[in-house]
Amino acid sequence: MIHTKIVEVGIDEEGRLYVIPVFAAFPYIYREAMEIGWCSEKKYLYSPKPREWSYFHWYTQIISVVKEQSHQLQVCKETTWVNIPEELKEEILRLEVV
């Protein structure tokens, strides 16, 4: 398992949750068939805009699908937060901080 720090977590202009990993790319993440995509232009993983699931649930989905490709994404002290409500940030931080 490759441990990969998360540079940024945010909600983009389309309302999708995104995660930017440091030094990793996942152009074929869609093959996992878990509704997670890779934006090659902005270099981030993203979820669909929430319908039934919360942003937190989509965050855990991103973490899970990346594990399928042998990477463990981890929030760290340097992670930046963009358009993330404080409550969501706290939920994510409770999972694990490096």
Secondary structure, DSSP 4 states (H G I P E B T S, - for coil): -EEEEEEEEEE-TTS-EEEEETT---TTGGGG-SS-EEETTTTEEE-PPPSSS-HHHHHHHHHHHHHTTTEEEEEEEEEEEES--HHHHHHHHHH-B-
